[in-house]
Amino acid sequence: MQLCVALDLPTKEENLALAEKLKNHDIWLKVGFRTFIRDGRPFLEDLKTINPGFRIFLDLKLYDIPNTMADAAEEIAKMDVDMFNIHASAGKKAMQTVMQRLEPFEKRPLVLAVTALTSFDYHTFKEIYGADIEEKAKQFALQSYQAGLDGVVCSVYESRMIKHETDRGFLTLTPGIRPFGEASDDQKRVADIETAKREMVDIIVVGRPVYKADRPAEVVEKILQAL
């Protein structure tokens, strides 16, 4: 299991300062909407300057018509990122179109599909999608697998089921991780490290427990030891 730290701080300077503190660790760094919209591609280059070994997860959750998603995916593949994500609910055709567009790249980023956002509780999800989370997560994961993606973004509680329905090597990345039982904040379906291990998660995403800590490097070291 690998660790991905979310760079969700309010400013570029704060995020870079955090990356600097973590530069000696073998981790992923997640760059989301706010950070990328504000700081753009130069920020990604800054992270690689701090540590060329950082693996960058560009968390933009592409969702549009198939060709537009593929256009965006092609541009992302030209950046020095290691992974990005799209929404599985855009449909199987959209996912296939994205993967076909990336075929010419000798080295392409990993592509994951978002199944159900971990901010959803079961009632709210069913209101929107008309089905239970487990049912739709399974459907979305199967479609992602069949479309040739590398894995999915899901909650810890769907990871084992998804691997059973697809393949052990089909990656599961899980947000909403509170490593040692910290507050859940705006996430609904959260879990700790031991639960993630039991559910066969490949990559855990940790945000607030790291970047709100007085000594984030020590927290990361503790998490890595627990993994």
N, C-alpha and C positions, 0 to 999 in steps of 0.2 A: 504494500500500500504506500502511496506517495502523498506528499503534502503540497497543497496549493494555498498560498496566502493571498487574500484579496486586498488589492491596493485601492481602498475606498475612502481615503482621507480627503479633506476639503480642498487641498491645494497640491499643485505639482511638487512644490518644495517639500511638503510633508511626506508625500509618497516616495520621493527620491531619497529622503533622509531615512525612511523606513527600509527601503531596499538596500541602502548603504549598510545599515545595521545587520542585515540578513545576508550579506554578500558571501559569507563563508559557508553557507548552507546549500545543500543540494535540494532545491525546491522549485516548484512552479510559482509564477506570479500571475494573478488574475487582474486584467485591465478591463474595466467595465464601461458602461455608457458615459457616465459623467466625466471620468478621467480621460477617455479617448476623445470625446467631443471637445473637451477643453484643451487638451494638450497634444492630441494627434500623434502622427507617426514619429515626430522627433522624440516624444516621450519613450516610445518603444526602443528607439536607438540609444537613449540615455540609460535605460535599464541594462541593455547589453554591454554598454561601456563600463558600467559598474561591475558586472560579472557576465562575461560572454556565455557562461554555463547556465545562466537563468533560463528556464523554459517559460515562454510567454503564452498565456491563454487569453485570447481576445474574446471577451464575453459580450458580444453584441446581439446575439439571438436573432439572426436574420429571419424576417418573415415578410414575404411579398409574393408576387407572381413568379413562376419558375425562372424565367429568363433574367428578371431583375435580381433575384437571389444569386443566380449563377454569375452575373456580372460582378456583383459585390464580392462573391467568393473568390473570383479570379483576381480581383484587386488585393484582397487580403493575402492570397497566396504569394503575391509579389513582395509582401512585407516579410520581415524576419521574425515571424511568429511561429509557434510550434503547434498551436491548436486554436480552433474557433468553433462557434456553435450556431445552429440554426433551429428553428422551431419545427418539430415533427408534425405539428398540426397544419403546417403549410401543405402537407400532402406528400404521398410517395413520389409522384411525378416531379415535384419541386426538388425533393432530395436526390432523386436520380439525375436530374438536370445539373445540380450542383456538382455531383461526383463526376459526371461525364466531362464537365468543363475543366475539372482539375486533372484529368488524365494526362495531358501533355507535360505537366510539371514533373521533373525528375525527382524533386524532393518537395512534397506537398505537406501542409499542416494536417494534423489529425482533425477530423470533423465529427463533432458530437451533435446529437439532436436533443432538444429539451422536450421532456415528456410532460410532466406537471410541475409547475413552479412550487417550490417548497413553502411559499407564503400562503398557498391555498390550504384551507382546512377541507374536510371531506364534504361538508354541506355546500360551501361556496363553489367548490369544483363541480359538483353535480348540477348546481344551478346553471353554470355556464356551458358545460360539455354534455349534460344529459346522461351521464354515466358515472359509475364509481371510479375513483382514482386508479385502483388496481386494474380494472378492466381496460381503461383507456391507456394506462401506462404500458400494459402488455401489448395492446394493439400498436401503439406508437413505436415501441421498441422493435417489434417484429417488422414493421414497415421500414424502419431505419436500417435494420440488419439486412433486409432484402434489397434495400437501395444501395448497399455497399458502404454505409458509414462505418466509422470506427467504434462508435459507442453512443451512449446517451447520458444526459444529465437527468438525474432522478433523485428521489429521497432515498435515504438508507433503507427504508422499509419496502422499496420495490426492487432493490439491487439483486438479491438472491433469485427472486422470481424471474427477473429479466434474463439473468444468465442461464437459468434453467430452460427458458423458452427460446433462447438464441444460441449462445456459445460462451464457454468460460472465458475465452479471450476477448469477447465483446466488452469494451470498457464501460464501467459505470463511474461517473463522477458525481459526488454528492455534496451539495451545499448544505447549509443549516447545521454544521457540525459545531457542537459546543464540547470541546475535548474532554473537559473534566467537570461537566455538569453546570456550566455557566448559564446565565439568563438567556432565554430564547429570543427576546426582543421581538422583531416583526416577523420572525419565522414561526411557522406552525408545526411542521413535522421535523423536529430536530432530534439529534442523537449524539451520543458520546463516542469516543474512539473504540471502546470495546464492542459496542453494538455494530459499528461500521466494520470491524474485523469479522465479526460473526456473520454479517450479511455479505461478505465477499466483495466489499467496495474496493475499487482500484485507486481512486484519487479522492481525498477529502479536501473540501474548501473551508478554510478557517479565516474569518475576518476580524471581528471585534475583539475576541479573546487575545489576539496577537497585537493589533495596532492600538488598542486601548491600554495595553500593559505598560507599566513603567520601564520594564526591561524586555522588550519584544524578542530579542535574540534568545534570552533564557527560556521564554515560553516556547519558542520554536524548537529549541534543543530538547525540552521536556516532551514535546509532542513527538518529535522524531524518535526519541528513545522509546516512547510508548508504542510507536508503530512497529 
